[in-house]
């Protein structure tokens, strides 16, 4: 009984570390996915001379789609992309990220502050906005 209890206590002590590793992995994977997305849009803008105006996973130019992995094209990520004269950004929602994961993602991609820089938390924490260009 003492051995089983000791193993149970040790397992409980390891759980926060496992959870943190899982959250770090999810943030790192999303950072990689965002880099791939921005590269696809940059490739498209270089080839066509301009950024696309609006995209979702169901409505995107084929030249962008050919550079993107499946998670961007099959609805795994909930997102839309928007471009006008002041902003170019992708808005990701329904991520299920904790605030710590959002900060970790921001520290990988940007400045580590989710209220400034190119990666920001959206209105009421509903998602993340990654700014490609911002001209106030």
KOLKEVO-685668 format. One line per field, with one value per residue: residue number from 1; residue in three letters; x, y, z of N, C-alpha, C, O in turn. Coordinates in steps of 0.02 Angstrom, whole numbers, plus 32768, in hexadecimal, padded with zeros to 4 digits. Layout:
REM residues N
roti (NUM,...);
lolum (ALA,...);
n.x (X,...);
n.y (Y,...);
n.z (Z,...);
ca.x (X,...);
ca.y (Y,...);
ca.z (Z,...);
c.x (X,...);
c.y (Y,...);
c.z (Z,...);
o.x (X,...);
o.y (Y,...);
o.z (Z,...);
END
This chain:
REM residues 136
roti (1,2,3,4,5,6,7,8,9,10,11,12,13,14,15,16,17,18,19,20,21,22,23,24,25,26,27,28,29,30,31,32,33,34,35,36,37,38,39,40,41,42,43,44,45,46,47,48,49,50,51,52,53,54,55,56,57,58,59,60,61,62,63,64,65,66,67,68,69,70,71,72,73,74,75,76,77,78,79,80,81,82,83,84,85,86,87,88,89,90,91,92,93,94,95,96,97,98,99,100,101,102,103,104,105,106,107,108,109,110,111,112,113,114,115,116,117,118,119,120,121,122,123,124,125,126,127,128,129,130,131,132,133,134,135,136);
lolum (UNK,UNK,UNK,UNK,UNK,UNK,UNK,UNK,UNK,UNK,UNK,UNK,UNK,UNK,UNK,UNK,UNK,UNK,UNK,UNK,UNK,UNK,UNK,UNK,UNK,UNK,UNK,UNK,UNK,UNK,UNK,UNK,UNK,UNK,UNK,UNK,UNK,UNK,UNK,UNK,UNK,UNK,UNK,UNK,UNK,UNK,UNK,UNK,UNK,UNK,UNK,UNK,UNK,UNK,UNK,UNK,UNK,UNK,UNK,UNK,UNK,UNK,UNK,UNK,UNK,UNK,UNK,UNK,UNK,UNK,UNK,UNK,UNK,UNK,UNK,UNK,UNK,UNK,UNK,UNK,UNK,UNK,UNK,UNK,UNK,UNK,UNK,UNK,UNK,UNK,UNK,UNK,UNK,UNK,UNK,UNK,UNK,UNK,UNK,UNK,UNK,UNK,UNK,UNK,UNK,UNK,UNK,UNK,UNK,UNK,UNK,UNK,UNK,UNK,UNK,UNK,UNK,UNK,UNK,UNK,UNK,UNK,UNK,UNK,UNK,UNK,UNK,UNK,UNK,UNK,UNK,UNK,UNK,UNK,UNK,UNK);
n.x (8029,8062,80C1,8071,802E,809B,80C7,8056,8059,80D2,80AF,804B,8099,80E1,8084,8068,80DC,80D1,805B,8086,80E9,809B,804D,80B4,80DE,806A,8065,80DE,80C9,805D,809E,80F9,809B,8062,80D1,80E4,806C,807A,80E9,80B2,8054,80AB,80F7,8090,8072,80E9,80ED,8075,8071,8025,7FD1,7F55,7EA7,7E41,7E2E,7DFA,7DFA,7DAC,7DA6,7E21,7EAB,7EED,7F75,7FA4,7F71,7FB9,8031,8012,8001,7F93,7F49,7F26,7ED0,7E66,7E0F,7E3A,7E7F,7E2C,7E11,7E25,7E60,7E93,7EA7,7ECA,7EE4,7F1C,7F34,7F74,7F4B,7F39,7EB8,7EA2,7E35,7DD8,7E3F,7E58,7EBD,7F1A,7F37,7FBF,7FF5,7FDD,8031,80AB,80AD,80B1,812E,817F,8168,8169,816E,8154,80EE,8045,7FF4,8031,8097,80A6,8057,7FC0,7F43,7E9C,7DFE,7DB0,7DF8,7DDA,7E24,7EBB,7F19,7F82,7FEA,801F,803F,8034,7FF4,7FDE);
n.y (7FC4,803D,804E,805D,80D3,812B,8128,8160,81E3,8212,820F,8271,82E0,82ED,8314,83A4,83C9,837B,83B0,8434,841C,83EA,845C,84B3,8470,847A,8506,851D,84D1,851B,8595,856E,854A,85C9,860C,85C4,85E4,8671,8672,8634,8694,86FE,86C7,86C0,874B,877B,8739,8765,87ED,882E,8825,87A9,87DA,87A8,8711,866B,85C3,8587,85DE,860B,8643,85D4,85D6,85F9,8591,8522,852A,8516,84AD,8422,843F,84C4,84C7,846E,8491,8476,84D7,8566,85F5,8698,8704,87AA,883B,88E3,8992,89BD,8950,88A9,880C,876F,871D,86B3,8642,85E9,859B,8562,8582,85A1,8634,8632,85E4,8637,86A3,865F,8639,86B9,86E2,868F,86B7,8743,87CF,87A2,87DD,87E0,884A,88A6,88C2,884E,87DD,87C8,87BF,87A4,87FC,87F1,877E,871F,86E6,86E3,8762,8775,87E8,8814,8888,8930,89CB,8A5B);
n.z (8000,8024,7FC0,7F4D,7F6E,7F74,7EEF,7EB4,7EEA,7EB4,7E2D,7E2B,7E49,7DD3,7D74,7D5D,7D16,7CA3,7C6D,7C54,7BF4,7B8D,7B6F,7B46,7AD3,7A82,7A70,7A2D,79B9,7982,796B,7908,78A5,788B,7858,77E1,77A1,7790,773B,76C9,76A1,7688,761E,75BF,75B2,757E,7502,74C5,74D7,7535,75D5,7601,7612,766B,76C6,76EF,772F,76D0,7666,760E,75AB,7531,7522,759F,75EB,75BF,7602,7685,7718,7740,77B6,77AF,7745,7754,77B9,7839,7881,78B9,7865,7818,7798,7777,7713,76FA,76D5,774D,77A4,77AA,77D2,782C,787C,78FF,794A,79CA,7A03,7A7E,7AD4,7B68,7BCE,7BEE,7B88,7B1C,7B3A,7B35,7AAE,7A77,7AA6,7A5C,79D7,79D9,7A42,7AC3,7B09,7B10,7AF3,7AA5,7A12,7986,799A,79E6,7A68,7A41,7A44,7AE0,7AFD,7A9D,7A39,79D5,7986,78FF,78C0,7822,77DD,7813,780A,7855);
ca.x (8000,8090,80E0,803E,8024,80D7,80C4,8020,8071,8103,808A,802B,80CC,80F6,804D,8070,8111,80B6,802C,80AC,8109,8066,803D,80EC,80DC,8034,8078,8113,80A9,8037,80CF,8110,8064,805C,810A,80D5,8036,8095,8113,8086,8038,80E2,8104,805B,8078,8123,80DC,803E,807B,7FFD,7FB6,7F0D,7E7E,7E1E,7E32,7DEC,7E11,7D84,7DAF,7E65,7EC9,7F0F,7FBD,7FB1,7F5F,7FEB,8068,7FFA,7FF3,7F4D,7F26,7F0B,7EA0,7E2E,7DE6,7E57,7E87,7DF6,7E34,7E1B,7E96,7E77,7ED9,7EB4,7F1B,7F3A,7F44,7F74,7F4F,7F14,7E96,7E98,7E07,7DCA,7E7D,7E5A,7EFB,7F1A,7F5E,8007,8008,7FDD,806F,80E2,80AB,80C8,8176,81A0,8160,8169,818F,8142,80B8,800D,7FCE,8058,80BB,8082,8028,7F97,7F06,7E62,7DCA,7D98,7E1D,7DB9,7E53,7EFA,7F22,7FC7,7FEF,8056,804E,8009,8004,7FAB);
ca.y (8000,8076,8054,8077,8119,8150,812F,8190,8226,8224,821C,82B3,8314,82F4,832C,83E9,83CA,835E,83E1,846C,8405,83E6,84A1,84CD,8450,8498,854A,8518,84BA,8553,85C4,8553,8550,860F,861C,85A7,860C,86B1,8665,8627,86D5,8724,86AA,86D6,8792,8783,8722,878A,8835,884A,87F5,879D,8806,8784,86C9,863B,8583,8573,860E,8625,8637,8593,85E1,85F8,854E,84EF,852F,850A,8468,8410,845C,8505,84C0,8440,84A8,8466,851A,8595,8633,86BE,8732,87E8,886B,8923,89C2,89C8,8913,8867,87E1,8731,8718,866D,863D,85A5,8577,853F,8592,85C3,8672,8622,85CD,8672,86C7,8636,8641,86FD,86E6,866C,86DC,878C,87F1,8785,8804,87D4,8887,88D0,889B,8831,87AA,87E6,879D,87C5,8818,87C5,873F,86EF,86C8,8706,8787,877B,881E,8814,88CF,895F,8A12,8A84);
ca.z (8000,8028,7F7E,7F20,7F82,7F60,7EA6,7EA6,7EFB,7E81,7DEF,7E32,7E45,7D8E,7D48,7D44,7CE4,7C66,7C52,7C38,7BB7,7B5A,7B5B,7B1F,7A92,7A5B,7A5E,79FB,797B,7965,7952,78C8,7875,7878,782B,779F,7783,7779,7700,7690,768B,766B,75DC,7593,75A3,7552,74BF,74A7,74DF,756C,7605,75F6,763C,76A0,76BD,7723,7716,7697,7630,7609,7569,752C,752A,75E7,7604,75AF,7632,76CA,772D,7744,77F0,779B,770E,7762,77F0,787A,789F,78AA,7855,77DA,7787,775C,76FD,76DD,76D1,778E,77C7,778C,780D,7830,78BD,7912,7982,79E3,7A0C,7ABE,7AF4,7BA8,7BC9,7BEF,7B46,7AF0,7B49,7B1C,7A66,7A69,7AB1,7A25,7999,79DD,7A79,7B04,7B27,7AE4,7AE6,7A77,79DF,794D,79B1,7A1B,7A7B,7A23,7A70,7B15,7AFE,7A71,7A0A,79CC,7948,78EB,7890,77F2,77D2,7837,77FB,7878);
c.x (802C,80B0,80AF,8032,805F,80D8,808F,8036,80A4,80E2,8069,805D,80E4,80C3,8056,80A6,80F9,8086,8051,80CF,80D7,8054,8075,80EC,80A6,8045,80AE,80F7,8082,8067,80EA,80D9,805C,8096,80FD,809F,8052,80C3,80E9,8069,806F,80F5,80D0,8063,80B4,8112,80A7,8045,8051,7FE5,7F6D,7EE4,7E5F,7E23,7E16,7E03,7DE8,7D8D,7DF5,7E7F,7EEF,7F5B,7FD0,7FA6,7F95,8026,8053,7FF1,7FA8,7F28,7F09,7ED3,7E63,7E02,7E00,7E63,7E4B,7E17,7E14,7E53,7E77,7EB1,7EB5,7EF0,7F3E,7F54,7F4B,7F7D,7F29,7EF9,7E86,7E69,7DF8,7E09,7E7D,7E9B,7EEF,7F40,7FAA,801F,800B,801D,80AB,80E6,80C6,8114,819D,81A0,8170,818E,817D,810B,807C,7FE1,7FF3,8078,808E,8050,8002,7F5B,7ECC,7E31,7DB0,7DBA,7E00,7DE8,7E93,7EFB,7F6D,7FCB,802C,806F,801D,8020,7FCE,7F99);
c.y (803F,8083,8073,80C1,8144,815B,8161,81D8,823D,8234,8260,82EC,8320,8312,8374,83EE,83AF,838F,841C,8458,8400,842C,84C0,84B0,846E,84DE,8549,8501,84F3,8588,85AE,8559,8598,8624,8601,85CF,864E,86A8,8658,8668,8700,8709,86C2,8720,87A1,8770,874E,87D5,8854,8812,87E6,87C9,87E2,8739,86A6,85F8,856A,85A1,862A,8617,85F5,859B,85E4,85B1,851B,84F1,851B,84C1,845F,8433,84A1,84FE,8495,8456,8495,84A6,8544,85D9,8658,86F0,876F,8816,88A9,8952,89CD,8989,88D8,8837,87A0,872E,86CF,866C,85F4,857C,854D,854B,85B1,8605,8664,860A,8608,869B,86A1,863C,8686,8703,86C1,8697,8727,87A4,87D5,87AA,8800,8811,88B6,88A3,8880,87FC,87C6,87BA,87C5,87DB,87E2,8781,870A,86CD,86F0,8727,878B,87AE,8814,885C,88F8,89A5,8A3D,8AC3);
c.z (8000,7FE3,7F4C,7F2F,7F6C,7F14,7E92,7EB4,7EC8,7E3E,7DF2,7E2F,7DFE,7D60,7D32,7D0E,7CA1,7C45,7C32,7BF8,7B7E,7B41,7B32,7AD9,7A66,7A44,7A28,79B8,795A,794A,790E,7893,785E,784B,77E5,777C,7768,773C,76C2,7675,766C,7626,75AA,7580,7577,750B,749E,74AC,7515,759A,75F2,7625,7677,7692,76FB,7709,76DB,765B,7632,75C2,7568,7534,7574,7601,75F7,75DF,7679,76DA,7737,777D,77E0,7769,7720,779C,7835,78A2,788A,78A0,781B,77D4,7767,7749,76E2,76DF,7715,77B0,7797,77C7,7802,7877,78CA,794D,7991,79EB,7A4C,7AE3,7B39,7BA0,7BC9,7BAB,7B15,7AFC,7B2E,7AD0,7A52,7A74,7A7B,79E6,799D,7A1B,7ABF,7B28,7AF9,7AD8,7AB7,7A42,79A9,7960,79EC,7A2A,7A5F,7A59,7AA0,7B16,7AD0,7A40,7A08,7988,793A,78B3,7863,77E9,77FA,7828,781B,7851);
o.x (801B,80B8,80C2,802C,8056,80E8,8099,8027,80A2,80F8,8069,804E,80F8,80D4,804C,809F,810B,8087,803F,80D2,80E7,804B,8068,80FA,80B1,8037,80AC,810B,8085,8059,80F0,80E8,804F,808C,810B,80A4,8042,80C2,80FA,8067,8063,8103,80E1,805D,80B2,8126,80AB,8023,8058,7FE5,7F4C,7EFC,7E63,7E1E,7E1A,7E1E,7DFE,7D7E,7E02,7E6C,7F0F,7F7C,8009,7FCE,7F9F,804A,807E,7FDD,7F82,7EEE,7ED9,7EA9,7E30,7DD5,7DDE,7E52,7E39,7E36,7DED,7E72,7E46,7EE4,7E88,7F28,7F77,7F86,7F2A,7FAF,7EFF,7F1C,7E61,7E73,7E09,7E0A,7E9F,7EAF,7EBF,7F65,7FD0,8056,8037,803B,80D9,811D,80EC,8136,81D6,81D3,8181,81C7,8196,80FB,807E,7FAD,7FD7,8073,8056,8022,8020,7F43,7ECA,7E3B,7D9C,7D9E,7E0D,7DD5,7EA0,7EE2,7F93,7FB1,8064,80AB,7FE2,8059,7F97,7F6F);
o.y (8071,80BC,809F,80EA,817B,8191,8189,8205,8277,8262,8285,8321,8358,8328,8382,8414,83C9,8397,8433,8480,8411,8436,84E3,84D4,847B,84F1,8571,851A,84FB,85A5,85D6,856C,85A5,864B,8623,85DB,8661,86D1,8670,8672,8722,8730,86D4,8732,87CF,8793,875B,87FA,8890,87D7,8811,87DB,87FA,8724,86BF,85F4,853E,858E,865B,85E7,85E2,856D,85D2,8598,84ED,84C0,8511,8499,848F,8444,84B6,852C,8499,8431,84A3,84AA,8545,85F4,863D,8704,876A,8818,88A4,893D,89E4,898B,88D6,883A,879A,873A,86B0,8690,85C8,8540,8519,8522,85D7,860D,8688,861B,860A,86B2,86BF,8643,868C,8726,86D3,869B,8746,878F,87EF,8799,8818,880C,88E9,8866,8898,87EE,87DA,8794,8802,87CE,87AC,874F,86CF,869C,871A,870C,87A2,87A2,880E,886A,88E5,89B8,8A44,8AEA);
o.z (7FDF,7FCE,7F26,7F01,7F53,7EFD,7E64,7E8D,7EB2,7E1B,7DC0,7E15,7DED,7D29,7CF6,7CDF,7C6C,7C08,7BFC,7BC9,7B45,7B05,7B01,7AA8,7A2B,7A0C,79F9,7984,791D,7915,78E0,785A,7823,781C,77B3,7740,772F,770F,768C,7638,763A,75F8,7571,7545,754E,74DB,7462,7489,7522,7587,75D5,765B,76AF,7658,7733,76D1,76B7,7623,7655,75A2,7599,754C,7585,7629,761E,75E6,76A3,76AF,7738,7776,77FF,7763,76FD,77B0,7866,78DD,784F,78CE,77F4,7806,7741,776B,76B9,76EB,7716,77D5,7763,77EA,77D5,78A8,78A3,797E,796B,79DB,7A4E,7B0D,7B42,7B6F,7BA8,7B96,7AEA,7ACC,7B12,7AB4,7A22,7A4E,7A6D,79C4,796C,7A27,7AF1,7B61,7AC1,7AB6,7AA2,7A46,799F,7939,7A1E,7A00,7A66,7A94,7A8B,7B2D,7ADA,7A20,7A33,7957,7965,787C,787B,77ED,7801,7838,7801,7868);
END
